[in-house]
Amino acid sequence: MKVSEKVALVTGAGSGIGRACATALAEAGYSIVLAGRRHEPLQQVAGEIGPGALPVVTDVSDSRSVHELFTRIESDFGRLDVLFNNAGINMPGASLGDVDEEQWRAVVDVNLTGTFLCTKAAFNLMKRQSPRGGRIINNGSISAQSPRPGSAAYTATKHAITGLTKSTSLDGRPYDIACGQVDIGNAATDMAAQMQRGVPQANGTIAVEPVMAVDEVARAVVFMAGLPPESNVQFMTIMATKMPFIGRG
């Protein structure tokens, strides 16, 4: 492998925002670790990136799988400079009284516990590596600020991610570990395909919503990742300009 001096890990790297950000970080000069649950998409992204990309099949909700991922990172690279906690899932929209408990737990396990497990492992590696420190970027959501109808599980986890971002920022200061969050609205991924067919609004209607190119999210993440250690973007909102977010409801 062609190893850069800078190493970045992207979770959920096999598609959508993760794929775009992994590619952009590679173009910015990082060696890239691609984590995700499916082998074939990771291999495809690694092939597109070329030397310096390491695909590792990982279930972020499983502590043993995350441990194996970070053992591999330390063995192959010796350090980690950037973690982009991107892996996340959703569930079919449902009013709160109809939310299935099993689906709720699955969303919490991936979106919140998975982010915690990767953050904890990255935190400990960044503390002991030399030179010390690094940067953790969490994929939040504008749902952390203004939820959609029928999104209790997803919204709850994204609110929790905001709390984890703040706690990581505070706990990371003594060890030169910065943590920020990017809240994304309507990036044109498979997960957001429904936006262009119509999604529920706060007033009970269904409306088509504008989307933005996923590459714009990647540019934002690369900017956050590339800041010097003494600077941090604590929270960034990047969204489709005309989506109904400001003034929603």
N, C-alpha and C positions, 0 to 999 in steps of 0.2 A: 504493500500500500504506500502511496505517496502521502506522507503525514505532514500536515501544516503545524505551525507553532500554536495555532488556536484550534480548539476542539469544541464543537457544539453538538448537543443531543436534542433531537426533535421527537417528541412522542406523537403518536397518531400520524406518522409520516408517510403512510402509504397512499393518501388521497387528500384532496381538498386543500385546506389552509396549511396543513402540515407538509404536504408535498411541495407546495409553492414556496413555503418558508425554508425548507431544507435545501431546495435548489438555489434560492437566492443567497442563503448563507454560504453555500459552497462557492458560488460565484464571487462572494465577498472574501474568499480566502480561508474559510474554515474547513477542517476535516469534519465530516458529518457522521454521527451515529443515528441511524434511522430505526426507531422503535415502533412496533405496531403488532397487531394480533395475527395478521395474515402474511404468510411468507411471500407469495407471488407479487403483490403490489410493492413490497419493500425491495425485492430484487429488481423490479422494473425501474423504480426510482434510483436505486444504486447504479444500475446500468446506464441510466441517463446522465447521472452526475459524473461517473467515472472514478478514477483513482481517488482515494481519500474518503470514500463513502462505505460505511460498515452497516449492513442491515442486521438487526437482532430481533427476532420474534419475541415479543414481550406482552404479557398481560399486566398492565399497570395496577390493576386492582388486587394482584396477588403478590404478597411481600417476597416470596421466594423467587418469583420471576424477576421482580425489580432488583433483588440482591444479585442475581445472576447477570443481569444487564450491567450493573455498575461494576461488578467484578471484571467483566469483559472490558469495559471502558478503561478501568485502571490498568489492567494487564496490557492492553493493546496501545494505549496512548499515554498512560501515566498521569493524566490530568483531565479536567473538564472546565472549560471557560464559560460556556453558556448552556443553560438548560431552558428549552422552550416547552413548557407544560401545555401541550395542545390537545392531547387525547381527550375525547369526550363523546358522550352519546346522549340521545334524547329518547323520549317515549311518545306514543301517540297522544295527541291532545285529549285531555279529560278534565271535566270539572272536578274540584277537590274531593267531593263526596264519592266520586267514581274512580279515583286513582287506585290502581292495583298495587298492593304492597310489594309484591315481588318485583314489579317494574320499578317502583320507587327505589328499592334497595339496589337494583342494578345501576340506576343512574347515579345514586350516591356513591356506590363502590367505585365506579370509573371516574366520575367527574371530580369528586371531592377526595375520597380515600386514595385514589390513584395519584392525584396531584400531590397529596401529602407524602405518600411513600417515595415518590421520585424527588420531591423537594428535600426530604430528610436525608436520602442517600446522597444527593448532590451537595447538600450543606456539609455533611461530614467529610466528603472527598475534598471539597474546596477549602475546608479548614486545615486539612493536613498536607495538601499539596504545596509544592514550592515552584514559583512564587504563589503565595497564598491568595485565596479569594476567587471571585467569579461573579456571574450574573445569572439570576433566575427570572424568567419572564413567564407570567401566567396568562393563559388565554381565558379571560373572563367573558363577559357578554354585556350588551346593553340591557339584558334582562336583569342584571344586578342593580340597575337603576330604575327600570320601568318594565314590568313583566307584561307578557301577553296573556290573554285569557286561556285557561286550561293548561298552564305550564308550571304547576306547583313544584314538581320534582326538579326540573331543570333550573327554574328560577331560584329555588332554595339553595341548590349547590353553587350557583354563581354568586349569590350573596355571600356564601361561606368562603368562596375563593377570594373575595375582596378582603375578608378578615384574615385569611391565611397570608395574603400578600403583605398586609400591614405588619403582621406578627413576624414574618420572615425578614422584612426590612429592618425591624428593630433588633431582632436576635442576630442578624447578620452583620451589623455594624462593627462589632469588635473584631470580626474576622475578614473584613473587606469583601463581604458578600452583599451585593445590591440585589434588590428584588423589585420588579415593576409588573404592571398588568396592562394588557391591551384588551379593550372592550370593543367587540366587532359587531357591526350591524349590517346584515344583508350582503355578505360576500357571496359571489356567484359560485357556489359549490353544489354538489349533489344534495347535501343536507338542506340547502336553501332553495332548491328547485320549486318547492311549493309556493314560494313568494311570487313567482311569475304566473301562477295559476289562481292565486287568491288565498289569503289567510285571514283568520278571525281578527276583528278589530274590537277595541274596548266598548264600542257602542252596539255591538252585536252583529254588525255587518261583516261581509266578506269582501276584501279588496285586494287587487293586485298591487304589489309594492315594488319600487325600483330596487335594483341591485347594483353592486360595483364589482369591478374586476378583482379577483383574488390576489393578483400580483401587487395591488396597492397595499394589501395587508402585509405581504412579504416585505415590501420596501419599508414599511413602518417597523416591523420586527428587526430587520437588519439595522435600521437606525438606532433602535433601542440597544441592540446587542453591541454596537460599535462605540458606544460612549466610553469615555475614559472612566477609571474607577471612582474618581471624585464626583461624577455626575450621574444622575439617574432620572429617567422618566418614571415617575411613580404610577401615574395612570394616564393612559391615552385612549381616547375614543375615536375610532375610525369607522365611518359609516357611509352608506349611500346618501348623497347630499339631500335628496328629496324624499327619503323614506319618512313615514309618519312616526317620528320618535320625539323630537322637540315639540311639546304640546300634545303628545299622545294622550288620549282619554279626555 
